[in-house]
Structures are given as structure tokens and as C-alpha cells.
Amino acid sequence: MPEALDKDADVIASRFNRIARRYDLVNDVVSGGQARGWRKATVAAVAPTPGMKVLDLAGGTGTSAGPLAEKGAKVTVCDISAGMLQVGRNRYPQIEFVEGDALSLPFEPASFQVATISFGLRNVRDPAAALRELARVVEPGGRLVITEFSHPRRAALRVAYQPYLRYVLPSVAGVITGDRDTYEYFAESIKQWPNQRELVELMTEAGWHDARYRDLSGGIVALHEAMRPHDASAPAGLNEVGA
């Protein structure tokens, strides 16, 4: 059984503070540019419209929030890392950036029409509790979009991907940021993260309806979507779609 990772909020915030200035650069480099396509898929899933109230959780540098705001959405970024938030504020002064913990969001119930979290849920100590907290701050009938590393479907891709995670990712990112340890943690957090169907089940148990997913880059990343029910007492159901 793999060793449990330390996901204490202060520890995670410290990790992201250290790499904040070069975080987006590393993502582009180590993904071979695919990170841009993943962001475009996330924006398409959110389908922002003028005035739409969107929460971008764990969106510190504003990279995912920027395209949403360009479409006219009223985006609020919430992140636990002050360093990431400062980078975001410098880049996007027109967007609201709020420091906060995913397990205790500093927002009133039903404050947003859509919530999104990209590559951040696996760093939360209690993902199920975070999903419930997201349901609290999204209005009835609102939506959730999660983009997160997942597990490749094809055996050949899995075989190639594992040494990439173990050796290439920490080595390259370590050179760019000077913090190999954080990227070794990231690699292990990806390996320990639930697969696509398991995350669907976790979302459903947290009260989200019509949870479904589609694979990006062969399952290296998966985009999950769900809806907050109009009637919170209604049975959640389960709708899995793998692509």
C-alpha cells in the first residue's frame, strides 16, 4: 500500500508558494503543450456567458480564469496559496482573487452558477468534503467542472506514462523551479488519485447529479462534469460516460 501523502493545508500552500512564479511555464513544458488544450476543454465545458458567476477553485495564477473572464463571466478565483494568488493578481487585475481553503470556502451558499477546479482536487486532504463544500456554494441547478490527472486506458500508454511520472516530470520541473521534491509529490499524488469511474462515484456520493466524464490525452487527464440538483433530497443517480 502506498505511503500516505502529507496534504496538510499549510504544507500544500508552502509547496505552491515556492513554485508559483514558474508554475504555468512548467505545466506547458512537461505536458508538451497539451496543458493549453486541457484548458480549452475546461472553458468549453464551463460554457461561460456574460455575467455568469463562476468559482475557479485552486485557480491561483488565473491561467484558467482568464479565458472565462474574457467571455464575460464574473470569475472569482479561490486558492490556498498566497504566492499563486499574487501571481494571478498581477496578471489579471480585473479578476477577484480570494485566499481560502477548499474545505471551508469563504462564500455564502448558492453564490455561484458554476464551479470549476483544475488539477487541484487531488491536493485536498479530504476530496469528498471539498466536493460537498462546492455543492454548498453552487446554486441549485448549477454545475461543476473538474479537470484532473487520471489514469490512461491503454496498457501501452500506461507503461510509457509511469516512468515519465517517476523520472522525467520531477527532473525537468526540478531544473526549472529548483524544487524537485514538490514535483515528486505531484507525481505520487497522480499515481494515488482515483480513476475516472471512482471519481464519478465520489462526486455522486457528495450530492452531485448526472456525474460523467470524458478522457483527454488518452486518459492522462479526465474532465468530469456534474449538476447540483434542484431538489437536494432527490436520489443522486449515476451517469458515467467514458470517451
CYANA upper distance limits for C-alpha pairs under 8 A (distance plus 0.5 A):
  2 PRO  CA    192 GLN  CA      8.17
  5 LEU  CA    185 TYR  CA      8.23
  5 LEU  CA    189 SER  CA      7.88
  6 ASP  CA     11 VAL  CA      7.83
  7 LYS  CA     11 VAL  CA      7.05
  7 LYS  CA     12 ILE  CA      6.50
  7 LYS  CA    123 ASN  CA      6.80
  7 LYS  CA    124 VAL  CA      6.84
  7 LYS  CA    125 ARG  CA      5.58
  8 ASP  CA     12 ILE  CA      6.75
  8 ASP  CA    125 ARG  CA      6.97
  9 ALA  CA     13 ALA  CA      6.57
  9 ALA  CA     80 ILE  CA      7.97
  9 ALA  CA    101 ASP  CA      8.09
  9 ALA  CA    124 VAL  CA      8.07
  9 ALA  CA    125 ARG  CA      7.97
 10 ASP  CA     14 SER  CA      6.58
 11 VAL  CA     15 ARG  CA      6.83
 12 ILE  CA     16 PHE  CA      6.92
 12 ILE  CA     81 SER  CA      8.40
 12 ILE  CA    123 ASN  CA      7.69
 13 ALA  CA     17 ASN  CA      6.53
 13 ALA  CA     80 ILE  CA      6.23
 13 ALA  CA     81 SER  CA      5.06
 13 ALA  CA     82 ALA  CA      8.02
 14 SER  CA     18 ARG  CA      6.84
 14 SER  CA     81 SER  CA      7.64
 15 ARG  CA     19 ILE  CA      7.29
 15 ARG  CA    182 THR  CA      6.66
 16 PHE  CA     20 ALA  CA      6.15
 16 PHE  CA     81 SER  CA      6.59
 16 PHE  CA     83 GLY  CA      7.55
 16 PHE  CA     84 MET  CA      7.17
 17 ASN  CA     81 SER  CA      6.35
 17 ASN  CA     82 ALA  CA      7.15
 17 ASN  CA     83 GLY  CA      4.93
 17 ASN  CA     84 MET  CA      6.62
 18 ARG  CA     83 GLY  CA      8.05
 18 ARG  CA    179 ASP  CA      8.17
 19 ILE  CA     23 TYR  CA      6.06
 19 ILE  CA    177 THR  CA      6.58
 19 ILE  CA    179 ASP  CA      7.78
 20 ALA  CA     61 THR  CA      8.07
 20 ALA  CA     83 GLY  CA      6.31
 20 ALA  CA     84 MET  CA      5.43
 20 ALA  CA     87 VAL  CA      7.48
 21 ARG  CA     84 MET  CA      8.02
 21 ARG  CA     87 VAL  CA      7.17
 22 ARG  CA     26 VAL  CA      6.65
 22 ARG  CA    176 ILE  CA      7.97
 22 ARG  CA    177 THR  CA      6.88
 23 TYR  CA     27 ASN  CA      6.88
 24 ASP  CA     28 ASP  CA      6.89
 24 ASP  CA     61 THR  CA      8.39
 24 ASP  CA     63 THR  CA      8.14
 25 LEU  CA     29 VAL  CA      6.78
 26 VAL  CA     30 VAL  CA      6.44
 26 VAL  CA    173 ALA  CA      6.46
 26 VAL  CA    176 ILE  CA      7.50
 26 VAL  CA    177 THR  CA      8.42
 27 ASN  CA     31 SER  CA      6.40
 27 ASN  CA     33 GLY  CA      8.40
 27 ASN  CA     35 ALA  CA      6.96
 28 ASP  CA     32 GLY  CA      6.55
 28 ASP  CA     33 GLY  CA      5.29
 28 ASP  CA     34 GLN  CA      7.52
 28 ASP  CA     35 ALA  CA      6.32
 28 ASP  CA     36 ARG  CA      7.80
 29 VAL  CA     33 GLY  CA      6.85
 30 VAL  CA    169 LEU  CA      6.84
 30 VAL  CA    172 VAL  CA      7.66
 30 VAL  CA    173 ALA  CA      7.70
 31 SER  CA     35 ALA  CA      6.40
 33 GLY  CA     37 GLY  CA      8.17
 34 GLN  CA     38 TRP  CA      6.93
 35 ALA  CA     39 ARG  CA      6.76
 36 ARG  CA     40 LYS  CA      6.82
 37 GLY  CA     41 ALA  CA      6.73
 38 TRP  CA     42 THR  CA      6.80
 38 TRP  CA    147 THR  CA      8.27
 38 TRP  CA    216 LEU  CA      7.73
 38 TRP  CA    221 VAL  CA      8.47
 39 ARG  CA     43 VAL  CA      6.76
 39 ARG  CA     64 SER  CA      6.81
 40 LYS  CA     44 ALA  CA      6.69
 41 ALA  CA     45 ALA  CA      6.70
 42 THR  CA     46 VAL  CA      6.74
 42 THR  CA    145 VAL  CA      7.75
 42 THR  CA    146 ILE  CA      8.46
 42 THR  CA    147 THR  CA      7.28
 42 THR  CA    223 LEU  CA      7.84
 43 VAL  CA     47 ALA  CA      6.56
 43 VAL  CA     48 PRO  CA      7.68
 43 VAL  CA     64 SER  CA      8.31
 43 VAL  CA     67 PRO  CA      7.58
 43 VAL  CA     68 LEU  CA      6.97
 44 ALA  CA     48 PRO  CA      8.34
 45 ALA  CA    145 VAL  CA      7.43
 45 ALA  CA    225 GLU  CA      8.37
 46 VAL  CA    114 VAL  CA      7.64
 46 VAL  CA    116 THR  CA      8.16
 46 VAL  CA    145 VAL  CA      7.15
 48 PRO  CA     52 MET  CA      6.89
 48 PRO  CA     68 LEU  CA      6.47
 48 PRO  CA     71 LYS  CA      6.59
 48 PRO  CA     72 GLY  CA      7.67
 48 PRO  CA     73 ALA  CA      6.17
 49 THR  CA     71 LYS  CA      6.60
 49 THR  CA     72 GLY  CA      6.39
 49 THR  CA     73 ALA  CA      6.09
 50 PRO  CA     71 LYS  CA      6.86
 50 PRO  CA     72 GLY  CA      4.48
 50 PRO  CA     73 ALA  CA      5.44
 50 PRO  CA     74 LYS  CA      8.01
 51 GLY  CA     72 GLY  CA      6.49
 51 GLY  CA     73 ALA  CA      5.42
 51 GLY  CA     74 LYS  CA      5.97
 52 MET  CA     72 GLY  CA      7.98
 52 MET  CA     73 ALA  CA      5.17
 52 MET  CA     74 LYS  CA      6.15
 52 MET  CA     75 VAL  CA      8.41
 52 MET  CA    113 GLN  CA      7.13
 52 MET  CA    114 VAL  CA      8.37
 53 LYS  CA     73 ALA  CA      6.69
 53 LYS  CA     74 LYS  CA      5.41
 53 LYS  CA     75 VAL  CA      6.54
 53 LYS  CA     76 THR  CA      8.32
 53 LYS  CA    111 SER  CA      8.16
 53 LYS  CA    112 PHE  CA      5.48
 53 LYS  CA    113 GLN  CA      5.86
 53 LYS  CA    114 VAL  CA      7.11
 54 VAL  CA     73 ALA  CA      7.27
 54 VAL  CA     74 LYS  CA      6.62
 54 VAL  CA     75 VAL  CA      5.27
 54 VAL  CA     76 THR  CA      6.76
 54 VAL  CA    112 PHE  CA      6.09
 54 VAL  CA    113 GLN  CA      6.57
 54 VAL  CA    114 VAL  CA      5.39
 54 VAL  CA    115 ALA  CA      6.13
 54 VAL  CA    116 THR  CA      8.01
 55 LEU  CA     75 VAL  CA      6.41
 55 LEU  CA     76 THR  CA      5.51
 55 LEU  CA     77 VAL  CA      6.53
 55 LEU  CA     78 CYS  CA      7.78
 55 LEU  CA    112 PHE  CA      6.87
 55 LEU  CA    114 VAL  CA      6.87
 55 LEU  CA    115 ALA  CA      5.10
 55 LEU  CA    116 THR  CA      6.68
 56 ASP  CA     64 SER  CA      8.16
 56 ASP  CA     65 ALA  CA      6.96
 56 ASP  CA     75 VAL  CA      7.39
 56 ASP  CA     76 THR  CA      6.57
 56 ASP  CA     77 VAL  CA      5.24
 56 ASP  CA     78 CYS  CA      6.77
 56 ASP  CA    115 ALA  CA      6.50
 56 ASP  CA    116 THR  CA      5.48
 56 ASP  CA    117 ILE  CA      6.28
 57 LEU  CA     77 VAL  CA      6.41
 57 LEU  CA     78 CYS  CA      5.37
 57 LEU  CA     79 ASP  CA      6.58
 57 LEU  CA    102 ALA  CA      7.87
 57 LEU  CA    115 ALA  CA      7.73
 57 LEU  CA    116 THR  CA      6.63
 57 LEU  CA    117 ILE  CA      5.41
 57 LEU  CA    118 SER  CA      8.15
 57 LEU  CA    120 GLY  CA      8.20
 58 ALA  CA     77 VAL  CA      7.75
 58 ALA  CA     78 CYS  CA      6.33
 58 ALA  CA     79 ASP  CA      4.98
 58 ALA  CA     80 ILE  CA      7.58
 58 ALA  CA    102 ALA  CA      8.50
 58 ALA  CA    117 ILE  CA      6.56
 58 ALA  CA    118 SER  CA      7.48
 58 ALA  CA    119 PHE  CA      8.31
 58 ALA  CA    120 GLY  CA      5.97
 58 ALA  CA    121 LEU  CA      8.42
 59 GLY  CA     63 THR  CA      7.67
 59 GLY  CA     64 SER  CA      6.96
 59 GLY  CA     65 ALA  CA      7.39
 59 GLY  CA     77 VAL  CA      6.13
 59 GLY  CA     78 CYS  CA      6.86
 59 GLY  CA     79 ASP  CA      6.60
 59 GLY  CA    117 ILE  CA      7.50
 59 GLY  CA    118 SER  CA      7.61
 60 GLY  CA     77 VAL  CA      7.04
 60 GLY  CA     78 CYS  CA      7.23
 60 GLY  CA     79 ASP  CA      5.77
 60 GLY  CA     80 ILE  CA      8.47
 60 GLY  CA     81 SER  CA      7.50
 60 GLY  CA     84 MET  CA      5.13
 60 GLY  CA     85 LEU  CA      5.04
 60 GLY  CA     86 GLN  CA      8.39
 60 GLY  CA     87 VAL  CA      7.99
 60 GLY  CA     88 GLY  CA      6.38
 60 GLY  CA     97 PHE  CA      8.10
 61 THR  CA     84 MET  CA      5.66
 61 THR  CA     85 LEU  CA      6.25
 61 THR  CA     86 GLN  CA      7.97
 61 THR  CA     87 VAL  CA      5.80
 61 THR  CA     88 GLY  CA      4.33
 61 THR  CA     89 ARG  CA      8.08
 61 THR  CA     91 ARG  CA      8.31
 62 GLY  CA     66 GLY  CA      6.21
 62 GLY  CA     77 VAL  CA      7.61
 62 GLY  CA     85 LEU  CA      8.35
 62 GLY  CA     87 VAL  CA      8.47
 62 GLY  CA     88 GLY  CA      5.29
 62 GLY  CA     89 ARG  CA      8.26
 62 GLY  CA     91 ARG  CA      8.00
 62 GLY  CA     92 TYR  CA      7.40
 63 THR  CA     67 PRO  CA      8.14
 63 THR  CA     88 GLY  CA      8.19
 64 SER  CA     68 LEU  CA      7.71
 64 SER  CA    118 SER  CA      8.26
 65 ALA  CA     69 ALA  CA      6.73
 65 ALA  CA     75 VAL  CA      7.05
 65 ALA  CA     76 THR  CA      8.49
 65 ALA  CA     77 VAL  CA      7.55
 65 ALA  CA     95 ILE  CA      8.49
 66 GLY  CA     70 GLU  CA      6.75
 66 GLY  CA     92 TYR  CA      7.61
 66 GLY  CA     95 ILE  CA      8.42
 67 PRO  CA     71 LYS  CA      7.11
 68 LEU  CA     72 GLY  CA      7.39
 68 LEU  CA     73 ALA  CA      6.23
 68 LEU  CA     75 VAL  CA      7.56
 69 ALA  CA     73 ALA  CA      5.35
 69 ALA  CA     74 LYS  CA      6.79
 69 ALA  CA     75 VAL  CA      6.63
 69 ALA  CA     95 ILE  CA      7.94
 74 LYS  CA     95 ILE  CA      8.34
 75 VAL  CA     95 ILE  CA      6.83
 75 VAL  CA     96 GLU  CA      7.31
 76 THR  CA     95 ILE  CA      7.10
 76 THR  CA     96 GLU  CA      5.50
 76 THR  CA     97 PHE  CA      6.51
 76 THR  CA     98 VAL  CA      7.76
 77 VAL  CA     95 ILE  CA      8.03
 77 VAL  CA     96 GLU  CA      6.66
 77 VAL  CA     97 PHE  CA      5.24
 77 VAL  CA     98 VAL  CA      6.53
 78 CYS  CA     97 PHE  CA      6.49
 78 CYS  CA     98 VAL  CA      5.26
 78 CYS  CA     99 GLU  CA      6.08
 78 CYS  CA    100 GLY  CA      6.34
 78 CYS  CA    101 ASP  CA      8.45
 79 ASP  CA     84 MET  CA      8.13
 79 ASP  CA     85 LEU  CA      7.27
 79 ASP  CA     97 PHE  CA      8.39
 79 ASP  CA     98 VAL  CA      7.13
 79 ASP  CA     99 GLU  CA      5.71
 79 ASP  CA    100 GLY  CA      6.04
 79 ASP  CA    101 ASP  CA      7.33
 79 ASP  CA    102 ALA  CA      8.29
 80 ILE  CA     99 GLU  CA      6.00
 80 ILE  CA    100 GLY  CA      5.63
 80 ILE  CA    101 ASP  CA      5.95
 80 ILE  CA    102 ALA  CA      8.23
 81 SER  CA     85 LEU  CA      6.81
 81 SER  CA     99 GLU  CA      7.56
 82 ALA  CA     86 GLN  CA      6.66
 82 ALA  CA     99 GLU  CA      7.18
 83 GLY  CA     87 VAL  CA      7.05
 84 MET  CA     88 GLY  CA      6.87
 85 LEU  CA     89 ARG  CA      6.61
 85 LEU  CA     97 PHE  CA      6.90
 85 LEU  CA     98 VAL  CA      8.11
 85 LEU  CA     99 GLU  CA      7.87
 86 GLN  CA     90 ASN  CA      6.72
 87 VAL  CA     91 ARG  CA      6.89
 88 GLY  CA     92 TYR  CA      6.38
 88 GLY  CA     93 PRO  CA      8.40
 88 GLY  CA     97 PHE  CA      7.98
 89 ARG  CA     93 PRO  CA      5.70
 89 ARG  CA     95 ILE  CA      7.85
 89 ARG  CA     96 GLU  CA      8.38
 89 ARG  CA     97 PHE  CA      7.18
100 GLY  CA    104 SER  CA      7.80
100 GLY  CA    105 LEU  CA      6.46
100 GLY  CA    106 PRO  CA      6.82
101 ASP  CA    105 LEU  CA      6.25
101 ASP  CA    106 PRO  CA      8.44
102 ALA  CA    124 VAL  CA      7.67
102 ALA  CA    130 ALA  CA      6.01
102 ALA  CA    133 GLU  CA      7.81
102 ALA  CA    134 LEU  CA      8.49
103 LEU  CA    124 VAL  CA      8.50
103 LEU  CA    126 ASP  CA      8.07
103 LEU  CA    129 ALA  CA      6.77
103 LEU  CA    130 ALA  CA      5.53
103 LEU  CA    133 GLU  CA      6.89
104 SER  CA    133 GLU  CA      7.43
105 LEU  CA    133 GLU  CA      7.45
105 LEU  CA    134 LEU  CA      8.47
105 LEU  CA    137 VAL  CA      8.48
107 PHE  CA    111 SER  CA      7.20
107 PHE  CA    137 VAL  CA      7.04
108 GLU  CA    137 VAL  CA      6.71
109 PRO  CA    136 ARG  CA      5.80
109 PRO  CA    137 VAL  CA      4.84
109 PRO  CA    138 VAL  CA      7.37
109 PRO  CA    139 GLU  CA      7.85
110 ALA  CA    136 ARG  CA      6.86
110 ALA  CA    137 VAL  CA      4.94
110 ALA  CA    138 VAL  CA      4.97
110 ALA  CA    139 GLU  CA      4.34
110 ALA  CA    140 PRO  CA      7.65
111 SER  CA    137 VAL  CA      5.80
111 SER  CA    138 VAL  CA      6.40
111 SER  CA    139 GLU  CA      6.93
112 PHE  CA    137 VAL  CA      6.74
112 PHE  CA    138 VAL  CA      5.28
112 PHE  CA    139 GLU  CA      6.44
112 PHE  CA    142 GLY  CA      8.02
113 GLN  CA    138 VAL  CA      6.21
113 GLN  CA    139 GLU  CA      6.20
113 GLN  CA    141 GLY  CA      8.38
113 GLN  CA    142 GLY  CA      5.27
113 GLN  CA    143 ARG  CA      7.08
114 VAL  CA    138 VAL  CA      6.88
114 VAL  CA    142 GLY  CA      6.03
114 VAL  CA    143 ARG  CA      5.26
114 VAL  CA    144 LEU  CA      6.27
114 VAL  CA    145 VAL  CA      8.21
115 ALA  CA    134 LEU  CA      7.55
115 ALA  CA    138 VAL  CA      7.27
115 ALA  CA    143 ARG  CA      6.92
115 ALA  CA    144 LEU  CA      5.40
115 ALA  CA    145 VAL  CA      6.86
116 THR  CA    144 LEU  CA      6.19
116 THR  CA    145 VAL  CA      5.13
116 THR  CA    146 ILE  CA      6.17
116 THR  CA    147 THR  CA      8.44
117 ILE  CA    121 LEU  CA      7.27
117 ILE  CA    145 VAL  CA      7.13
117 ILE  CA    146 ILE  CA      5.60
117 ILE  CA    147 THR  CA      6.93
118 SER  CA    146 ILE  CA      6.34
118 SER  CA    147 THR  CA      5.08
118 SER  CA    148 GLU  CA      6.33
119 PHE  CA    146 ILE  CA      8.48
119 PHE  CA    147 THR  CA      6.55
119 PHE  CA    148 GLU  CA      5.09
119 PHE  CA    149 PHE  CA      7.12
120 GLY  CA    124 VAL  CA      7.62
120 GLY  CA    148 GLU  CA      7.80
121 LEU  CA    127 PRO  CA      6.67
121 LEU  CA    130 ALA  CA      8.37
121 LEU  CA    148 GLU  CA      7.90
122 ARG  CA    127 PRO  CA      7.39
122 ARG  CA    148 GLU  CA      8.23
122 ARG  CA    189 SER  CA      7.28
122 ARG  CA    190 ILE  CA      8.08
122 ARG  CA    193 TRP  CA      6.95
123 ASN  CA    189 SER  CA      7.92
124 VAL  CA    130 ALA  CA      7.96
126 ASP  CA    130 ALA  CA      6.90
127 PRO  CA    131 LEU  CA      6.68
128 ALA  CA    132 ARG  CA      6.89
128 ALA  CA    202 LEU  CA      6.94
128 ALA  CA    203 MET  CA      7.87
128 ALA  CA    206 ALA  CA      6.65
129 ALA  CA    133 GLU  CA      6.66
129 ALA  CA    206 ALA  CA      8.03
130 ALA  CA    134 LEU  CA      6.64
131 LEU  CA    135 ALA  CA      6.77
131 LEU  CA    203 MET  CA      7.12
131 LEU  CA    206 ALA  CA      6.43
132 ARG  CA    136 ARG  CA      6.87
132 ARG  CA    206 ALA  CA      5.69
132 ARG  CA    207 GLY  CA      7.35
133 GLU  CA    137 VAL  CA      7.15
134 LEU  CA    138 VAL  CA      6.77
135 ALA  CA    139 GLU  CA      8.31
135 ALA  CA    206 ALA  CA      8.44
135 ALA  CA    207 GLY  CA      7.72
135 ALA  CA    208 TRP  CA      7.68
135 ALA  CA    228 ARG  CA      6.89
138 VAL  CA    142 GLY  CA      6.31
138 VAL  CA    143 ARG  CA      7.79
138 VAL  CA    228 ARG  CA      7.61
139 GLU  CA    228 ARG  CA      7.66
140 PRO  CA    228 ARG  CA      5.92
140 PRO  CA    229 PRO  CA      6.11
140 PRO  CA    230 HIS  CA      5.05
140 PRO  CA    231 ASP  CA      8.00
141 GLY  CA    227 MET  CA      6.69
141 GLY  CA    228 ARG  CA      5.68
141 GLY  CA    229 PRO  CA      5.98
141 GLY  CA    230 HIS  CA      5.70
142 GLY  CA    227 MET  CA      6.24
142 GLY  CA    228 ARG  CA      5.82
142 GLY  CA    229 PRO  CA      8.28
143 ARG  CA    225 GLU  CA      7.77
143 ARG  CA    226 ALA  CA      6.27
143 ARG  CA    227 MET  CA      4.86
143 ARG  CA    228 ARG  CA      6.43
144 LEU  CA    225 GLU  CA      6.07
144 LEU  CA    226 ALA  CA      5.75
144 LEU  CA    227 MET  CA      6.61
144 LEU  CA    228 ARG  CA      8.14
145 VAL  CA    223 LEU  CA      7.61
145 VAL  CA    224 HIS  CA      6.29
145 VAL  CA    225 GLU  CA      5.15
145 VAL  CA    226 ALA  CA      7.33
146 ILE  CA    223 LEU  CA      6.20
146 ILE  CA    224 HIS  CA      5.49
146 ILE  CA    225 GLU  CA      6.84
147 THR  CA    221 VAL  CA      7.51
147 THR  CA    222 ALA  CA      6.42
147 THR  CA    223 LEU  CA      5.01
147 THR  CA    224 HIS  CA      6.85
148 GLU  CA    221 VAL  CA      6.09
148 GLU  CA    222 ALA  CA      6.23
148 GLU  CA    223 LEU  CA      7.14
149 PHE  CA    190 ILE  CA      6.75
149 PHE  CA    219 GLY  CA      8.43
149 PHE  CA    220 ILE  CA      6.25
149 PHE  CA    221 VAL  CA      4.68
149 PHE  CA    222 ALA  CA      6.74
150 SER  CA    190 ILE  CA      7.40
150 SER  CA    193 TRP  CA      7.48
150 SER  CA    194 PRO  CA      7.77
150 SER  CA    195 ASN  CA      6.23
150 SER  CA    196 GLN  CA      6.94
150 SER  CA    219 GLY  CA      6.49
150 SER  CA    220 ILE  CA      5.72
150 SER  CA    221 VAL  CA      5.44
150 SER  CA    222 ALA  CA      6.27
151 HIS  CA    158 ARG  CA      8.08
151 HIS  CA    195 ASN  CA      6.28
151 HIS  CA    196 GLN  CA      7.73
151 HIS  CA    219 GLY  CA      5.86
151 HIS  CA    220 ILE  CA      5.90
151 HIS  CA    221 VAL  CA      7.72
152 PRO  CA    157 LEU  CA      6.80
152 PRO  CA    158 ARG  CA      6.12
152 PRO  CA    218 GLY  CA      6.09
152 PRO  CA    219 GLY  CA      4.56
152 PRO  CA    220 ILE  CA      5.51
152 PRO  CA    221 VAL  CA      8.43
153 ARG  CA    157 LEU  CA      8.01
153 ARG  CA    158 ARG  CA      7.79
153 ARG  CA    218 GLY  CA      7.07
153 ARG  CA    219 GLY  CA      6.41
154 ARG  CA    158 ARG  CA      6.83
154 ARG  CA    218 GLY  CA      8.02
155 ALA  CA    159 VAL  CA      6.69
156 ALA  CA    160 ALA  CA      6.91
157 LEU  CA    161 TYR  CA      6.38
157 LEU  CA    218 GLY  CA      8.36
158 ARG  CA    162 GLN  CA      6.73
159 VAL  CA    163 PRO  CA      8.13
160 ALA  CA    164 TYR  CA      7.26
161 TYR  CA    165 LEU  CA      6.76
162 GLN  CA    166 ARG  CA      6.71
163 PRO  CA    167 TYR  CA      6.22
163 PRO  CA    168 VAL  CA      7.64
164 TYR  CA    168 VAL  CA      5.28
164 TYR  CA    169 LEU  CA      6.59
165 LEU  CA    169 LEU  CA      5.88
165 LEU  CA    170 PRO  CA      7.88
165 LEU  CA    187 ALA  CA      5.84
165 LEU  CA    188 GLU  CA      8.49
166 ARG  CA    170 PRO  CA      7.52
166 ARG  CA    184 GLU  CA      7.78
166 ARG  CA    187 ALA  CA      6.95
166 ARG  CA    188 GLU  CA      8.45
167 TYR  CA    171 SER  CA      6.60
168 VAL  CA    172 VAL  CA      6.49
169 LEU  CA    173 ALA  CA      6.42
169 LEU  CA    183 TYR  CA      7.39
169 LEU  CA    184 GLU  CA      8.31
169 LEU  CA    187 ALA  CA      7.87
170 PRO  CA    174 GLY  CA      6.01
170 PRO  CA    180 ARG  CA      5.80
170 PRO  CA    181 ASP  CA      7.95
170 PRO  CA    182 THR  CA      8.49
170 PRO  CA    183 TYR  CA      5.38
170 PRO  CA    184 GLU  CA      5.84
170 PRO  CA    187 ALA  CA      8.01
171 SER  CA    175 VAL  CA      6.83
171 SER  CA    180 ARG  CA      7.04
172 VAL  CA    176 ILE  CA      7.05
173 ALA  CA    177 THR  CA      6.52
173 ALA  CA    178 GLY  CA      8.19
173 ALA  CA    179 ASP  CA      7.96
173 ALA  CA    180 ARG  CA      7.03
173 ALA  CA    183 TYR  CA      7.18
174 GLY  CA    178 GLY  CA      5.38
174 GLY  CA    179 ASP  CA      5.39
174 GLY  CA    180 ARG  CA      4.36
174 GLY  CA    181 ASP  CA      8.11
174 GLY  CA    183 TYR  CA      7.53
175 VAL  CA    179 ASP  CA      8.11
175 VAL  CA    180 ARG  CA      7.91
179 ASP  CA    183 TYR  CA      7.61
180 ARG  CA    184 GLU  CA      6.72
181 ASP  CA    185 TYR  CA      6.80
182 THR  CA    186 PHE  CA      6.78
183 TYR  CA    187 ALA  CA      6.60
184 GLU  CA    188 GLU  CA      6.81
185 TYR  CA    189 SER  CA      6.56
186 PHE  CA    190 ILE  CA      6.76
187 ALA  CA    191 LYS  CA      6.95
188 GLU  CA    192 GLN  CA      6.73
189 SER  CA    193 TRP  CA      6.53
194 PRO  CA    198 GLU  CA      6.04
194 PRO  CA    199 LEU  CA      6.47
195 ASN  CA    199 LEU  CA      6.77
196 GLN  CA    200 VAL  CA      6.98
196 GLN  CA    213 TYR  CA      7.57
196 GLN  CA    222 ALA  CA      7.31
197 ARG  CA    201 GLU  CA      6.87
197 ARG  CA    240 GLU  CA      7.62
198 GLU  CA    202 LEU  CA      6.74
199 LEU  CA    203 MET  CA      6.62
200 VAL  CA    204 THR  CA      6.72
200 VAL  CA    211 ALA  CA      6.13
200 VAL  CA    212 ARG  CA      6.74
200 VAL  CA    213 TYR  CA      7.96
200 VAL  CA    224 HIS  CA      7.95
200 VAL  CA    238 LEU  CA      8.23
200 VAL  CA    240 GLU  CA      7.44
201 GLU  CA    205 GLU  CA      6.61
201 GLU  CA    211 ALA  CA      8.48
201 GLU  CA    238 LEU  CA      7.99
202 LEU  CA    206 ALA  CA      6.75
203 MET  CA    207 GLY  CA      7.17
203 MET  CA    208 TRP  CA      6.09
203 MET  CA    209 HIS  CA      8.48
203 MET  CA    211 ALA  CA      7.19
203 MET  CA    226 ALA  CA      8.28
204 THR  CA    208 TRP  CA      5.38
204 THR  CA    209 HIS  CA      6.55
204 THR  CA    210 ASP  CA      8.32
204 THR  CA    211 ALA  CA      6.93
204 THR  CA    236 ALA  CA      6.53
204 THR  CA    237 GLY  CA      7.61
204 THR  CA    238 LEU  CA      7.15
205 GLU  CA    236 ALA  CA      8.11
207 GLY  CA    228 ARG  CA      7.77
207 GLY  CA    229 PRO  CA      8.41
207 GLY  CA    232 ALA  CA      7.99
207 GLY  CA    236 ALA  CA      6.67
208 TRP  CA    226 ALA  CA      6.37
208 TRP  CA    227 MET  CA      6.14
208 TRP  CA    228 ARG  CA      5.70
208 TRP  CA    229 PRO  CA      7.32
208 TRP  CA    236 ALA  CA      6.91
209 HIS  CA    226 ALA  CA      6.13
209 HIS  CA    227 MET  CA      5.58
209 HIS  CA    228 ARG  CA      6.55
209 HIS  CA    229 PRO  CA      6.62
209 HIS  CA    236 ALA  CA      5.44
209 HIS  CA    237 GLY  CA      6.76
209 HIS  CA    238 LEU  CA      7.46
210 ASP  CA    225 GLU  CA      8.35
210 ASP  CA    226 ALA  CA      5.82
210 ASP  CA    227 MET  CA      6.73
210 ASP  CA    236 ALA  CA      7.91
210 ASP  CA    237 GLY  CA      7.14
210 ASP  CA    238 LEU  CA      6.25
210 ASP  CA    239 ASN  CA      5.56
210 ASP  CA    240 GLU  CA      8.34
211 ALA  CA    224 HIS  CA      7.50
211 ALA  CA    225 GLU  CA      6.12
211 ALA  CA    226 ALA  CA      4.75
211 ALA  CA    227 MET  CA      7.65
211 ALA  CA    238 LEU  CA      6.69
211 ALA  CA    239 ASN  CA      6.03
211 ALA  CA    240 GLU  CA      6.94
212 ARG  CA    224 HIS  CA      6.12
212 ARG  CA    225 GLU  CA      6.01
212 ARG  CA    226 ALA  CA      7.00
212 ARG  CA    238 LEU  CA      8.44
212 ARG  CA    239 ASN  CA      6.09
212 ARG  CA    240 GLU  CA      5.01
212 ARG  CA    241 VAL  CA      5.73
212 ARG  CA    242 GLY  CA      8.07
213 TYR  CA    222 ALA  CA      7.03
213 TYR  CA    223 LEU  CA      5.92
213 TYR  CA    224 HIS  CA      4.66
213 TYR  CA    225 GLU  CA      6.66
213 TYR  CA    240 GLU  CA      7.06
213 TYR  CA    241 VAL  CA      6.04
213 TYR  CA    242 GLY  CA      6.34
213 TYR  CA    243 ALA  CA      8.06
214 ARG  CA    222 ALA  CA      6.24
214 ARG  CA    223 LEU  CA      5.97
214 ARG  CA    224 HIS  CA      7.16
214 ARG  CA    241 VAL  CA      7.05
214 ARG  CA    242 GLY  CA      5.59
214 ARG  CA    243 ALA  CA      5.27
215 ASP  CA    219 GLY  CA      5.12
215 ASP  CA    220 ILE  CA      8.01
215 ASP  CA    221 VAL  CA      6.65
215 ASP  CA    222 ALA  CA      4.94
215 ASP  CA    223 LEU  CA      6.83
215 ASP  CA    242 GLY  CA      7.26
215 ASP  CA    243 ALA  CA      6.05
216 LEU  CA    220 ILE  CA      7.05
216 LEU  CA    221 VAL  CA      5.61
216 LEU  CA    222 ALA  CA      5.98
216 LEU  CA    223 LEU  CA      7.60
217 SER  CA    221 VAL  CA      6.79
228 ARG  CA    232 ALA  CA      8.32
229 PRO  CA    234 ALA  CA      7.97
229 PRO  CA    236 ALA  CA      8.40
